[in-house]
Amino acid sequence: MAHGLGGALMDRVYLVTGAGRGIGKAVAARLLANGSAVGLLDVGCRVDGNGKDAAVAEAVAAELGGDGLPITADVRDADAVDA
């Protein structure tokens, strides 16, 4: 279902940080709805920034469907991103 964006977002691969909630989740949902492949990156922390839970990215991928790949990493940690 396109939302007035036509094919502008299709046939591309995107990586959305903070895809577990809020603006990141909304952006990921929009891209997936337009047929894009999306890496759903989220560290899975609590709102206060503590903790790490891979289930957050996995739950968003299951909820949004489409071609979403759950990724758990902290973008502030170069080694975690490289992995």
Secondary structure, DSSP 8 states (H G I E B T S, - for coil): ---S-TTTTSS-EEEEETTTSHHHHHHHHHHHHTT-EEEEE-----TTS----THHHHHHHHHH-SEEEEE---TT-HHHHH-
